[in-house]
Amino acid sequence: MMSSTEAGRYWEENAEAWTQLSRRGYDVCRDLFNTPAFMRILPDVNGLRGLDIGCGDGHNTRLVAARGAKMTAFDIAPTFIRYAVEAERRQPLAIGYLHAGAHYLPFAARQFDFVVAFMSLMDMPEQEQVVAEIHRILKPDAFFQFSISHPFTDHPYRQWISDETGKRVAMAVRDYFDNRQYIDEWTFGAAPKELKTRYKPFKTPYFTKTLSQWLNMLIEAGFILERFEEPCADENTARDHPEVADSRIAPFFLIVRCRKTTI
Ligand SMILES: C[S@@+](CC[C@H](N)C(=O)[O-])C[C@H]1O[C@@H](n2cnc3c(N)ncnc32)[C@H](O)[C@@H]1O
């Protein structure tokens, strides 16, 4: 299996373009429905000590910090951390950023009241080790909330099916049960052609698991499952932003919240 260091190198290659394009508003799924759904179900974090894993340029970390949480955040790609630190300097929210990998967290046990990970866990090999680390650094009764690409549709063998007008109407998936490691090459579809050609496409490593493997992994690590969401654009958003209308056909994302038991 690819090492996390190697996977991290892909992310460092993506970081400049990802930051530029997402800051211009082209990460439309994140902005229009995925992060809003995550924030809707996030428990009250005011005054709590939280950790954001795979924070990218810190966009979502800042949203959590704005709710009163004392945030630490880290990413494996140094360019993301540089942009996050610059944003913190411009608009201080007392977020501490680190360059680190999720497989060995540089924190003592039972330090954090909660951990969040927005769309980063599926990009990491050996997720069992990452989840064990998260469990270790959480206080008893603390929660872990994360979003991932939906295990059912995030797969190398999937295909959109369109009608005679070219409109997407369904998605076909095969080999769902095979655990795959693959590199996807893509960019934010909403970005204009001029920017798509200015930046190289992202190359993102994925490490797939079935839905039951994801959930059983959390249970085996000692978490109690608490809440799930499969966010999609609501009807009004889909009408006003046709670029996300296909999120209503099949699930793109899964959000899970679980809690460390008190013992
Ligand atoms: C899809 S991006 C999401 C970024 C950000 N959380 C957001 O929602 O905008 C995935 C992030 O996970 C980071 N990442 C991947 N593997 C990692 C690892 N082993 N440790 C820490 N961060 C990692 C990448 O560098 C990237 O910033």
The ligand as a Gaussian input file, in Angstrom:
#p B3LYP/6-31G(d) Opt

LIG

0 1
 C       -9.876000      17.061000       0.231000
 S       -8.662000      17.976000       1.124000
 C       -9.702000      18.727000       2.359000
 C       -9.080000      19.943000       2.983000
 C       -9.937000      20.645000       4.033000
 N      -10.180000      19.821000       5.190000
 C      -11.248000      21.114000       3.441000
 O      -12.287000      20.549000       3.788000
 O      -11.224000      22.056000       2.634000
 C       -7.827000      16.681000       2.021000
 C       -6.739000      17.184000       2.934000
 O       -6.185000      16.113000       3.697000
 C       -4.777000      16.329000       3.789000
 N       -4.131000      15.042000       4.102000
 C       -4.036000      13.951000       3.306000
 N       -3.379000      12.963000       3.934000
 C       -3.042000      13.429000       5.160000
 C       -2.362000      12.871000       6.292000
 N       -1.898000      11.609000       6.279000
 N       -2.201000      13.642000       7.387000
 C       -2.683000      14.914000       7.420000
 N       -3.325000      15.500000       6.393000
 C       -3.518000      14.761000       5.270000
 C       -4.419000      16.896000       2.438000
 O       -3.161000      17.534000       2.393000
 C       -5.599000      17.838000       2.189000
 O       -5.382000      19.110000       2.716000

